[in-house]
Each structure stands twice: as structure tokens, then as C-alpha cells.
Amino acid sequence: MAFSFIQITDHHLGESAQDQPFGYPASATFQAVMDNIAYSSEDFDFLVSTGDLVNRPTDDSYRYLKTILNMQPARQVPGPHFIRYGRLWDFPVYLLPGNHDDRKTFFNNLYDDEKSEFLNANFQHKGVNFICLDWGGLDRGELSNGMLSFLESALDDGLPAVLLMHHNVVPLGVPWLDRFIANDIDRFYKCLEGRNVLGILCGHLHTTYETHLDGIPVLGLRSTGFQFRVEGKLVMSLMPLHYRIVTIDDHFHLTSRIIEVPLPAGL
């Protein structure tokens, strides 16, 4: 059965609406994206955030995220969490950590009893295996043996799979962005050979892109806050916001499209 879901990423929320990390109004822009999703005329099965939920991983920052989304801790990893936001009432959401998300604080605030060093977990939805991969808490991805073993095991069931992660895994030809790719990324590529992977969704680069890895779509996305421009060096800027609608059809073919959200008035 065909279905659609939403990807958002890199919210960098502070501890309150007045807290503006790097001088950017992360709360206002995040809520502008959520408003657009919540009042869309389309139907979505769930939402995934691919990391950097908060800018500084304090208890207050995660409490503020839960307040915005009217969300309680999830019972199990990777969720779902259930939010109440506008027309999204008890709507399922899956939250991944990024390099700004301290794992201990992330788990303590977002899950009832789960305590783990990394979030490597999967869930199934309508015949698709969604595999959440944790590349660690540094700017550059780290390909741990534990993550690779988990990925190999998760792919063994043969179900069509979508990989969800924070860190970027394919070069874009921009040195300032490509330096975040794990040094031993070829081990990850080899693990995917001959596997039934429909697509890879990433965050981290605050940049929307669509590329391929040996025929597998690799999809990156702008932040719900500030974006990266490369002008000889990396420059943070305010630009229109993006979220991605991903559709998987009855034949397990993945397509996606970008929804652009104007910046809130006055920014």
C-alpha cells in the first residue's frame, strides 16, 4: 500500500523562544515549518527528524522541544513519539540524534527507560524497513563496528529498506561539506552492495540535494533554521525553509519532493 511521510532536520532549538542559537530565531522558523506541515491538505503516515534537534544538549532544550510539540517520552527506541500540534493529533514522529545531541541527555529526556550509547534501531511500516543509523556525536561521521554490524543484520531480512541518518555519506564536490564524511566510508558502501535499499535520507549539511550512491537515491535537506552557503568558506544564512515529502508506491519505488516554507514575517 502506497504511503507518504515527512522528513525535517537540523532544528538547533534553544532553551526557549528567546534563545536564538548563533543569533538565528530557531524556534520561530521550526514552528513555521511545523505549521505548514500541520495544516497541509495532504495525508502523511509519520514524520522523521534526522538530527540536531537542539543546539546545546541541555535538559531545558529538550524540554522546550517537548513543549512545542506537546509530546511525552516514547516507550521504546526509536519510537514513535506522538505529538499534538495543530491538526497533527497523536501523530507519530521518529527523532534521530545529530552531532549536537548528547546521547545521554537525548535518551534521558526523550525515552522512558531506554539508556544507550547510540541510536541504532529500526521500525517497519507497511512492508518497509526503516533503519536509523547513528554516526556519533562529532562533526565528522564515525563508522563504528557496532553500527555496521547492526546495519548488516537489519538488512538481512530482505525487506525494502530506507536508511535514516544525520551525517552525510556521499561527496557533493564541496570540500567544506565533504570533510564531514567518515574516513572509512567505503565500508558502509560495501555493506549496501546487492541490498534492497530504496533510499538514504540525511541531514547535517543544512543543504537540500539529491544524488545517488550506486543507484540508491541519497537525499539531503535544508535545516528548519539557518542554512549553509559556501563562499570560499562556510557561511550561515537565513533562506526559505524546506521539508521533504517522501512517497513509497505500491511497487516500493521511492520518490520525493521539496516543500518550501517562507521565512516568518519580520525576520
Order of alpha helices (4+ residues) and beta strands (2+ residues): beta-alpha-beta-alpha-beta-beta-alpha-beta-beta-alpha-beta-alpha-alpha-beta-beta-beta-beta-beta-beta-beta
